[in-house]
Amino acid sequence: MYKSLVKPLLFNLDAERAHHLVFDNLRRAARVPGVRALLRGLYDYQHASLEREVFGLKFPNPVGLAAGFDKNAALTDELATLGFGFVEIGTVTPRPQPGNPQPRLFRLPQDGALINRMGFNNDGAPAVAARLARRRNPRLIIGGNIGKNKDTPNAEAAADYLAAYDALADVVDYFVVNVSSPNTPGLRELQEKKPLIDLLQQVQGRNLARPTPRPLLLKIAPDLTDAQLDDIIEIAEETHLSGLVATNTTIGRGGLSTDAGHVAALGAGGLSGRPLRARATEVIRYLHRRSAGGLPIIGAGGIHSAADAQEKLAAGASLVQLYTGFIYEGPGLVRQINRSLVR
């Protein structure tokens, strides 16, 4: 029904407007008695063999929703009914910010892809934390993806990450440090070895000082070279990271079926979806091999089918995340992946 009825209607709308329409309608529907149970019956799939213990957390299944979909933790209870094993909220910055000017989200249907330059639009860490504190499904594992505000210089970035960490530490189960989005000017410069070590050491120091530290992960770009990936592994070991999220969106535009002129006219932004599948898997495989399997990886990028998820897991991912595939294939994709893993 999603592909034949819902998706064509949504894809006739501006991409960001369609996103908000889905949010509003799912929230309204979930208030109707019996709807949550109906959604769970349609999309949730439970089996003991799906359970995973990764970086000290017990996941009911390995399929999560990537950061970027529910930036403000506005829909976690409703998303829990769709079968996800975990939901990563954010990217959250210390202070609210509107993000980049619209339009800033574009579909490439021929490629099963999106281009976004959202720019960390979010309500700010205190508001997101308050919302999470009120959620009704505390069993759903929540990841907190954190970043810096656009107007914060890189030299002062650590203070932003620490402020976001402090605000969310009591209401999320793990953290992801995001320095790999292409949509905040200069952010990716923090992926260089020295500034990244400095940043992660400060966040990890704050984390380890808590009575119950949270697993701390780093989200990386697919555009890194092998030498840079080797640096990431060294940095992860030196700063005692719990794992990595591989990968974020790409700034590349290679191999697209969509007319090159049309793509160029859309402008800058991160590309996600099917064109990213092979490179994301390649990065996962490389990191898994070079770390001798000692570094848990959440695999993301181009998962549009159960086979795509299996590919990521076979390459060395411990868990997987959906975003663009969820938009193109619909909520049934979560159940399809979990059922295939049981089979």
Contacts in CASP RR format, 6 or more apart in sequence:
PFRMAT RR
TARGET T0000
AUTHOR 0000-0000-0000
METHOD contacts of the structure
MODEL  1
MYKSLVKPLLFNLDAERAHHLVFDNLRRAARVPGVRALLRGLYDYQHASL
EREVFGLKFPNPVGLAAGFDKNAALTDELATLGFGFVEIGTVTPRPQPGN
PQPRLFRLPQDGALINRMGFNNDGAPAVAARLARRRNPRLIIGGNIGKNK
DTPNAEAAADYLAAYDALADVVDYFVVNVSSPNTPGLRELQEKKPLIDLL
QQVQGRNLARPTPRPLLLKIAPDLTDAQLDDIIEIAEETHLSGLVATNTT
IGRGGLSTDAGHVAALGAGGLSGRPLRARATEVIRYLHRRSAGGLPIIGA
GGIHSAADAQEKLAAGASLVQLYTGFIYEGPGLVRQINRSLVR
2 329 0 8 1.000
2 330 0 8 1.000
2 331 0 8 1.000
2 332 0 8 1.000
3 329 0 8 1.000
3 330 0 8 1.000
6 330 0 8 1.000
7 328 0 8 1.000
7 330 0 8 1.000
10 18 0 8 1.000
10 21 0 8 1.000
10 22 0 8 1.000
11 18 0 8 1.000
11 107 0 8 1.000
11 109 0 8 1.000
13 21 0 8 1.000
14 103 0 8 1.000
14 105 0 8 1.000
15 103 0 8 1.000
15 105 0 8 1.000
15 106 0 8 1.000
15 107 0 8 1.000
15 114 0 8 1.000
16 102 0 8 1.000
16 103 0 8 1.000
16 104 0 8 1.000
16 105 0 8 1.000
19 105 0 8 1.000
23 74 0 8 1.000
23 75 0 8 1.000
26 75 0 8 1.000
26 78 0 8 1.000
27 74 0 8 1.000
27 75 0 8 1.000
27 78 0 8 1.000
29 35 0 8 1.000
30 36 0 8 1.000
30 39 0 8 1.000
30 77 0 8 1.000
30 78 0 8 1.000
30 81 0 8 1.000
36 78 0 8 1.000
36 81 0 8 1.000
39 78 0 8 1.000
39 81 0 8 1.000
39 82 0 8 1.000
40 81 0 8 1.000
40 83 0 8 1.000
42 331 0 8 1.000
42 332 0 8 1.000
42 335 0 8 1.000
43 81 0 8 1.000
43 82 0 8 1.000
43 83 0 8 1.000
43 331 0 8 1.000
43 332 0 8 1.000
43 334 0 8 1.000
43 335 0 8 1.000
44 81 0 8 1.000
44 82 0 8 1.000
44 83 0 8 1.000
44 335 0 8 1.000
45 61 0 8 1.000
45 83 0 8 1.000
45 334 0 8 1.000
45 335 0 8 1.000
45 338 0 8 1.000
45 339 0 8 1.000
45 342 0 8 1.000
46 60 0 8 1.000
46 61 0 8 1.000
47 61 0 8 1.000
47 338 0 8 1.000
47 342 0 8 1.000
49 341 0 8 1.000
49 342 0 8 1.000
50 60 0 8 1.000
50 61 0 8 1.000
50 62 0 8 1.000
50 338 0 8 1.000
50 341 0 8 1.000
50 342 0 8 1.000
51 58 0 8 1.000
51 59 0 8 1.000
51 60 0 8 1.000
51 61 0 8 1.000
52 58 0 8 1.000
52 59 0 8 1.000
52 61 0 8 1.000
52 62 0 8 1.000
52 318 0 8 1.000
52 319 0 8 1.000
53 59 0 8 1.000
54 296 0 8 1.000
54 318 0 8 1.000
54 319 0 8 1.000
55 174 0 8 1.000
55 215 0 8 1.000
55 217 0 8 1.000
55 242 0 8 1.000
55 243 0 8 1.000
55 296 0 8 1.000
56 215 0 8 1.000
57 141 0 8 1.000
57 173 0 8 1.000
57 174 0 8 1.000
57 215 0 8 1.000
59 85 0 8 1.000
59 86 0 8 1.000
59 141 0 8 1.000
59 319 0 8 1.000
60 85 0 8 1.000
61 83 0 8 1.000
61 84 0 8 1.000
61 85 0 8 1.000
61 338 0 8 1.000
61 341 0 8 1.000
62 85 0 8 1.000
62 313 0 8 1.000
62 318 0 8 1.000
62 319 0 8 1.000
62 320 0 8 1.000
62 341 0 8 1.000
63 83 0 8 1.000
63 84 0 8 1.000
63 85 0 8 1.000
63 309 0 8 1.000
63 319 0 8 1.000
63 320 0 8 1.000
63 321 0 8 1.000
63 322 0 8 1.000
63 334 0 8 1.000
63 337 0 8 1.000
63 338 0 8 1.000
64 84 0 8 1.000
64 85 0 8 1.000
64 86 0 8 1.000
64 87 0 8 1.000
64 88 0 8 1.000
64 319 0 8 1.000
64 320 0 8 1.000
64 321 0 8 1.000
64 322 0 8 1.000
64 334 0 8 1.000
65 79 0 8 1.000
65 84 0 8 1.000
65 86 0 8 1.000
65 87 0 8 1.000
65 88 0 8 1.000
65 321 0 8 1.000
65 322 0 8 1.000
65 323 0 8 1.000
65 326 0 8 1.000
66 88 0 8 1.000
66 300 0 8 1.000
66 321 0 8 1.000
66 322 0 8 1.000
66 323 0 8 1.000
67 88 0 8 1.000
67 89 0 8 1.000
67 90 0 8 1.000
67 91 0 8 1.000
67 144 0 8 1.000
67 145 0 8 1.000
67 176 0 8 1.000
67 178 0 8 1.000
67 219 0 8 1.000
68 88 0 8 1.000
68 90 0 8 1.000
68 91 0 8 1.000
68 118 0 8 1.000
68 145 0 8 1.000
68 323 0 8 1.000
69 323 0 8 1.000
69 326 0 8 1.000
70 76 0 8 1.000
70 79 0 8 1.000
70 87 0 8 1.000
70 89 0 8 1.000
70 90 0 8 1.000
71 89 0 8 1.000
71 90 0 8 1.000
71 91 0 8 1.000
71 92 0 8 1.000
71 121 0 8 1.000
71 122 0 8 1.000
72 89 0 8 1.000
72 90 0 8 1.000
72 92 0 8 1.000
72 122 0 8 1.000
72 123 0 8 1.000
72 124 0 8 1.000
72 127 0 8 1.000
72 128 0 8 1.000
72 131 0 8 1.000
73 89 0 8 1.000
73 90 0 8 1.000
73 128 0 8 1.000
73 131 0 8 1.000
73 132 0 8 1.000
73 135 0 8 1.000
73 142 0 8 1.000
74 131 0 8 1.000
76 87 0 8 1.000
76 89 0 8 1.000
76 132 0 8 1.000
76 135 0 8 1.000
76 137 0 8 1.000
76 140 0 8 1.000
76 142 0 8 1.000
77 135 0 8 1.000
77 136 0 8 1.000
77 137 0 8 1.000
77 140 0 8 1.000
79 87 0 8 1.000
79 140 0 8 1.000
80 87 0 8 1.000
80 137 0 8 1.000
80 139 0 8 1.000
80 140 0 8 1.000
82 331 0 8 1.000
82 332 0 8 1.000
82 334 0 8 1.000
83 334 0 8 1.000
83 335 0 8 1.000
83 338 0 8 1.000
84 140 0 8 1.000
84 334 0 8 1.000
85 140 0 8 1.000
85 141 0 8 1.000
86 140 0 8 1.000
86 141 0 8 1.000
86 142 0 8 1.000
86 143 0 8 1.000
86 173 0 8 1.000
86 319 0 8 1.000
87 140 0 8 1.000
87 141 0 8 1.000
87 142 0 8 1.000
87 143 0 8 1.000
88 142 0 8 1.000
88 143 0 8 1.000
88 144 0 8 1.000
88 145 0 8 1.000
88 176 0 8 1.000
88 321 0 8 1.000
89 128 0 8 1.000
89 132 0 8 1.000
89 142 0 8 1.000
89 143 0 8 1.000
89 144 0 8 1.000
89 145 0 8 1.000
89 172 0 8 1.000
90 122 0 8 1.000
90 128 0 8 1.000
90 144 0 8 1.000
90 145 0 8 1.000
90 146 0 8 1.000
91 120 0 8 1.000
91 122 0 8 1.000
91 145 0 8 1.000
91 146 0 8 1.000
91 147 0 8 1.000
91 178 0 8 1.000
91 181 0 8 1.000
92 122 0 8 1.000
92 124 0 8 1.000
92 125 0 8 1.000
92 128 0 8 1.000
92 144 0 8 1.000
92 145 0 8 1.000
92 146 0 8 1.000
92 147 0 8 1.000
92 164 0 8 1.000
92 167 0 8 1.000
92 168 0 8 1.000
93 120 0 8 1.000
93 122 0 8 1.000
93 124 0 8 1.000
93 125 0 8 1.000
93 146 0 8 1.000
93 147 0 8 1.000
93 148 0 8 1.000
93 149 0 8 1.000
93 160 0 8 1.000
93 164 0 8 1.000
94 124 0 8 1.000
94 125 0 8 1.000
94 148 0 8 1.000
94 149 0 8 1.000
94 160 0 8 1.000
94 163 0 8 1.000
94 164 0 8 1.000
94 167 0 8 1.000
95 124 0 8 1.000
95 125 0 8 1.000
95 149 0 8 1.000
96 122 0 8 1.000
96 123 0 8 1.000
96 124 0 8 1.000
96 127 0 8 1.000
97 119 0 8 1.000
97 120 0 8 1.000
97 121 0 8 1.000
97 122 0 8 1.000
97 124 0 8 1.000
97 149 0 8 1.000
97 150 0 8 1.000
98 121 0 8 1.000
99 118 0 8 1.000
99 119 0 8 1.000
99 120 0 8 1.000
99 121 0 8 1.000
99 150 0 8 1.000
100 117 0 8 1.000
100 118 0 8 1.000
100 119 0 8 1.000
100 121 0 8 1.000
100 183 0 8 1.000
104 116 0 8 1.000
104 117 0 8 1.000
104 118 0 8 1.000
104 119 0 8 1.000
105 114 0 8 1.000
105 115 0 8 1.000
105 116 0 8 1.000
105 117 0 8 1.000
105 118 0 8 1.000
106 114 0 8 1.000
106 115 0 8 1.000
106 116 0 8 1.000
106 266 0 8 1.000
107 113 0 8 1.000
107 114 0 8 1.000
108 114 0 8 1.000
108 115 0 8 1.000
108 256 0 8 1.000
108 258 0 8 1.000
108 263 0 8 1.000
110 256 0 8 1.000
110 257 0 8 1.000
110 258 0 8 1.000
111 256 0 8 1.000
111 257 0 8 1.000
111 258 0 8 1.000
111 273 0 8 1.000
111 274 0 8 1.000
111 275 0 8 1.000
112 273 0 8 1.000
112 274 0 8 1.000
112 275 0 8 1.000
112 304 0 8 1.000
112 324 0 8 1.000
112 325 0 8 1.000
112 328 0 8 1.000
113 256 0 8 1.000
113 258 0 8 1.000
113 271 0 8 1.000
113 272 0 8 1.000
113 273 0 8 1.000
113 274 0 8 1.000
113 275 0 8 1.000
113 276 0 8 1.000
113 324 0 8 1.000
114 271 0 8 1.000
114 272 0 8 1.000
114 273 0 8 1.000
114 324 0 8 1.000
114 327 0 8 1.000
115 263 0 8 1.000
115 266 0 8 1.000
115 267 0 8 1.000
115 269 0 8 1.000
115 270 0 8 1.000
115 271 0 8 1.000
115 272 0 8 1.000
116 183 0 8 1.000
116 249 0 8 1.000
116 269 0 8 1.000
116 270 0 8 1.000
116 272 0 8 1.000
117 182 0 8 1.000
117 183 0 8 1.000
117 267 0 8 1.000
117 268 0 8 1.000
117 269 0 8 1.000
117 270 0 8 1.000
118 183 0 8 1.000
119 150 0 8 1.000
119 181 0 8 1.000
119 183 0 8 1.000
119 184 0 8 1.000
120 147 0 8 1.000
120 149 0 8 1.000
120 150 0 8 1.000
120 181 0 8 1.000
120 183 0 8 1.000
120 184 0 8 1.000
122 128 0 8 1.000
123 131 0 8 1.000
125 146 0 8 1.000
125 163 0 8 1.000
125 164 0 8 1.000
125 167 0 8 1.000
125 168 0 8 1.000
126 167 0 8 1.000
128 167 0 8 1.000
128 168 0 8 1.000
129 167 0 8 1.000
129 168 0 8 1.000
129 170 0 8 1.000
129 171 0 8 1.000
132 142 0 8 1.000
132 168 0 8 1.000
132 171 0 8 1.000
132 172 0 8 1.000
133 170 0 8 1.000
133 171 0 8 1.000
141 173 0 8 1.000
141 174 0 8 1.000
142 171 0 8 1.000
142 172 0 8 1.000
142 173 0 8 1.000
143 172 0 8 1.000
143 173 0 8 1.000
143 174 0 8 1.000
143 175 0 8 1.000
143 176 0 8 1.000
144 168 0 8 1.000
144 172 0 8 1.000
144 174 0 8 1.000
144 175 0 8 1.000
144 176 0 8 1.000
145 175 0 8 1.000
145 176 0 8 1.000
145 178 0 8 1.000
145 219 0 8 1.000
146 161 0 8 1.000
146 164 0 8 1.000
146 165 0 8 1.000
146 168 0 8 1.000
146 175 0 8 1.000
146 176 0 8 1.000
146 177 0 8 1.000
146 178 0 8 1.000
147 160 0 8 1.000
147 161 0 8 1.000
147 164 0 8 1.000
147 177 0 8 1.000
147 178 0 8 1.000
147 179 0 8 1.000
147 187 0 8 1.000
148 154 0 8 1.000
148 157 0 8 1.000
148 160 0 8 1.000
148 161 0 8 1.000
148 184 0 8 1.000
148 187 0 8 1.000
149 160 0 8 1.000
150 184 0 8 1.000
150 185 0 8 1.000
152 159 0 8 1.000
152 160 0 8 1.000
154 186 0 8 1.000
154 187 0 8 1.000
154 189 0 8 1.000
154 190 0 8 1.000
154 195 0 8 1.000
157 190 0 8 1.000
157 195 0 8 1.000
157 199 0 8 1.000
158 198 0 8 1.000
158 199 0 8 1.000
158 202 0 8 1.000
158 203 0 8 1.000
161 177 0 8 1.000
161 199 0 8 1.000
161 202 0 8 1.000
161 203 0 8 1.000
162 202 0 8 1.000
162 203 0 8 1.000
162 206 0 8 1.000
165 175 0 8 1.000
165 203 0 8 1.000
165 206 0 8 1.000
165 207 0 8 1.000
166 206 0 8 1.000
168 175 0 8 1.000
169 175 0 8 1.000
169 207 0 8 1.000
169 210 0 8 1.000
169 214 0 8 1.000
172 214 0 8 1.000
173 214 0 8 1.000
173 215 0 8 1.000
174 214 0 8 1.000
174 215 0 8 1.000
174 216 0 8 1.000
174 217 0 8 1.000
174 242 0 8 1.000
175 203 0 8 1.000
175 207 0 8 1.000
175 214 0 8 1.000
175 215 0 8 1.000
175 216 0 8 1.000
175 217 0 8 1.000
176 217 0 8 1.000
176 218 0 8 1.000
176 219 0 8 1.000
176 245 0 8 1.000
177 199 0 8 1.000
177 200 0 8 1.000
177 203 0 8 1.000
177 216 0 8 1.000
177 217 0 8 1.000
177 218 0 8 1.000
177 219 0 8 1.000
178 219 0 8 1.000
178 248 0 8 1.000
179 187 0 8 1.000
179 188 0 8 1.000
179 190 0 8 1.000
179 191 0 8 1.000
179 196 0 8 1.000
179 199 0 8 1.000
179 218 0 8 1.000
179 219 0 8 1.000
180 187 0 8 1.000
180 188 0 8 1.000
180 191 0 8 1.000
180 219 0 8 1.000
180 220 0 8 1.000
180 221 0 8 1.000
180 247 0 8 1.000
180 248 0 8 1.000
181 187 0 8 1.000
181 188 0 8 1.000
181 248 0 8 1.000
181 249 0 8 1.000
182 188 0 8 1.000
182 221 0 8 1.000
182 248 0 8 1.000
182 249 0 8 1.000
182 251 0 8 1.000
182 268 0 8 1.000
182 269 0 8 1.000
182 270 0 8 1.000
183 268 0 8 1.000
183 269 0 8 1.000
183 270 0 8 1.000
188 221 0 8 1.000
189 195 0 8 1.000
190 196 0 8 1.000
190 199 0 8 1.000
191 220 0 8 1.000
191 221 0 8 1.000
191 224 0 8 1.000
191 228 0 8 1.000
193 231 0 8 1.000
193 234 0 8 1.000
193 235 0 8 1.000
196 218 0 8 1.000
196 235 0 8 1.000
197 235 0 8 1.000
197 238 0 8 1.000
197 239 0 8 1.000
200 216 0 8 1.000
200 218 0 8 1.000
200 235 0 8 1.000
200 239 0 8 1.000
200 241 0 8 1.000
201 239 0 8 1.000
203 216 0 8 1.000
204 216 0 8 1.000
204 239 0 8 1.000
204 240 0 8 1.000
204 241 0 8 1.000
207 213 0 8 1.000
207 214 0 8 1.000
207 216 0 8 1.000
208 240 0 8 1.000
215 242 0 8 1.000
215 243 0 8 1.000
216 240 0 8 1.000
216 241 0 8 1.000
216 242 0 8 1.000
216 243 0 8 1.000
217 241 0 8 1.000
217 242 0 8 1.000
217 243 0 8 1.000
217 244 0 8 1.000
217 245 0 8 1.000
217 298 0 8 1.000
218 232 0 8 1.000
218 235 0 8 1.000
218 236 0 8 1.000
218 241 0 8 1.000
218 243 0 8 1.000
218 244 0 8 1.000
218 245 0 8 1.000
219 244 0 8 1.000
219 245 0 8 1.000
219 246 0 8 1.000
219 247 0 8 1.000
219 248 0 8 1.000
220 229 0 8 1.000
220 232 0 8 1.000
220 244 0 8 1.000
220 245 0 8 1.000
220 246 0 8 1.000
220 247 0 8 1.000
220 248 0 8 1.000
220 283 0 8 1.000
221 247 0 8 1.000
221 248 0 8 1.000
221 249 0 8 1.000
221 250 0 8 1.000
221 251 0 8 1.000
222 246 0 8 1.000
222 247 0 8 1.000
222 248 0 8 1.000
222 249 0 8 1.000
222 250 0 8 1.000
222 276 0 8 1.000
222 279 0 8 1.000
222 280 0 8 1.000
222 283 0 8 1.000
222 301 0 8 1.000
223 250 0 8 1.000
223 251 0 8 1.000
223 252 0 8 1.000
224 232 0 8 1.000
224 283 0 8 1.000
226 286 0 8 1.000
229 283 0 8 1.000
229 286 0 8 1.000
229 287 0 8 1.000
229 290 0 8 1.000
230 290 0 8 1.000
232 244 0 8 1.000
232 287 0 8 1.000
233 287 0 8 1.000
233 290 0 8 1.000
233 291 0 8 1.000
233 295 0 8 1.000
235 241 0 8 1.000
236 243 0 8 1.000
236 244 0 8 1.000
236 291 0 8 1.000
236 295 0 8 1.000
241 295 0 8 1.000
242 296 0 8 1.000
243 295 0 8 1.000
243 296 0 8 1.000
243 297 0 8 1.000
243 298 0 8 1.000
244 287 0 8 1.000
244 295 0 8 1.000
244 296 0 8 1.000
244 297 0 8 1.000
244 298 0 8 1.000
245 297 0 8 1.000
245 298 0 8 1.000
245 299 0 8 1.000
245 300 0 8 1.000
245 321 0 8 1.000
246 280 0 8 1.000
246 283 0 8 1.000
246 284 0 8 1.000
246 287 0 8 1.000
246 297 0 8 1.000
246 298 0 8 1.000
246 299 0 8 1.000
246 300 0 8 1.000
246 317 0 8 1.000
247 276 0 8 1.000
247 279 0 8 1.000
247 280 0 8 1.000
247 283 0 8 1.000
247 284 0 8 1.000
247 299 0 8 1.000
247 300 0 8 1.000
247 301 0 8 1.000
248 300 0 8 1.000
249 269 0 8 1.000
249 270 0 8 1.000
249 271 0 8 1.000
249 272 0 8 1.000
249 276 0 8 1.000
250 270 0 8 1.000
250 271 0 8 1.000
250 272 0 8 1.000
250 275 0 8 1.000
250 276 0 8 1.000
250 279 0 8 1.000
251 268 0 8 1.000
251 269 0 8 1.000
251 270 0 8 1.000
251 271 0 8 1.000
252 271 0 8 1.000
253 260 0 8 1.000
253 263 0 8 1.000
253 271 0 8 1.000
254 275 0 8 1.000
255 275 0 8 1.000
256 263 0 8 1.000
256 275 0 8 1.000
272 301 0 8 1.000
272 302 0 8 1.000
272 323 0 8 1.000
272 324 0 8 1.000
273 301 0 8 1.000
273 302 0 8 1.000
273 304 0 8 1.000
273 323 0 8 1.000
273 324 0 8 1.000
273 325 0 8 1.000
273 328 0 8 1.000
274 302 0 8 1.000
274 304 0 8 1.000
274 324 0 8 1.000
275 302 0 8 1.000
276 301 0 8 1.000
276 302 0 8 1.000
277 301 0 8 1.000
277 302 0 8 1.000
277 303 0 8 1.000
277 304 0 8 1.000
277 308 0 8 1.000
277 311 0 8 1.000
280 299 0 8 1.000
280 300 0 8 1.000
280 301 0 8 1.000
280 302 0 8 1.000
280 312 0 8 1.000
281 311 0 8 1.000
281 312 0 8 1.000
281 315 0 8 1.000
282 315 0 8 1.000
284 297 0 8 1.000
284 299 0 8 1.000
284 312 0 8 1.000
284 315 0 8 1.000
284 316 0 8 1.000
284 317 0 8 1.000
285 315 0 8 1.000
285 316 0 8 1.000
287 295 0 8 1.000
287 297 0 8 1.000
288 295 0 8 1.000
288 297 0 8 1.000
288 315 0 8 1.000
288 316 0 8 1.000
288 317 0 8 1.000
293 316 0 8 1.000
296 318 0 8 1.000
296 319 0 8 1.000
297 316 0 8 1.000
297 317 0 8 1.000
297 318 0 8 1.000
297 319 0 8 1.000
298 317 0 8 1.000
298 318 0 8 1.000
298 319 0 8 1.000
298 320 0 8 1.000
298 321 0 8 1.000
299 312 0 8 1.000
299 317 0 8 1.000
299 319 0 8 1.000
299 320 0 8 1.000
299 321 0 8 1.000
300 312 0 8 1.000
300 320 0 8 1.000
300 321 0 8 1.000
300 322 0 8 1.000
300 323 0 8 1.000
301 312 0 8 1.000
301 321 0 8 1.000
301 323 0 8 1.000
301 324 0 8 1.000
302 308 0 8 1.000
302 324 0 8 1.000
302 325 0 8 1.000
303 309 0 8 1.000
303 312 0 8 1.000
303 320 0 8 1.000
303 321 0 8 1.000
303 322 0 8 1.000
303 325 0 8 1.000
303 337 0 8 1.000
304 324 0 8 1.000
304 325 0 8 1.000
304 328 0 8 1.000
304 329 0 8 1.000
304 333 0 8 1.000
305 329 0 8 1.000
305 333 0 8 1.000
305 336 0 8 1.000
306 336 0 8 1.000
306 337 0 8 1.000
306 339 0 8 1.000
306 340 0 8 1.000
306 341 0 8 1.000
307 340 0 8 1.000
309 320 0 8 1.000
309 337 0 8 1.000
309 340 0 8 1.000
309 341 0 8 1.000
310 340 0 8 1.000
310 341 0 8 1.000
312 320 0 8 1.000
313 320 0 8 1.000
313 341 0 8 1.000
320 337 0 8 1.000
322 333 0 8 1.000
322 334 0 8 1.000
325 333 0 8 1.000
326 333 0 8 1.000
326 334 0 8 1.000
END
